[in-house]
């Protein structure tokens, strides 16, 4: 009885760990293929805030965004 409960708990823990890392890997690959923001979006956002961004500024923001992904 105790052995069965212990095996179920171990199986659940292993499943949660494998599921977490599997989902993390999947999301990293997905975000690399389909980035949530691109240079055009950054340029539009900066323009809507009242400033005309240069290409250098847009690239700096993109590099900062990619650093945290």
PyMOL commands that set and color helices and strands:
alter all, ss='L'
color gray80, all
select helices_A, chain A and resi 2-33+39-48+55-67
alter helices_A, ss='H'
color red, helices_A
deselect
rebuild
show_as cartoon
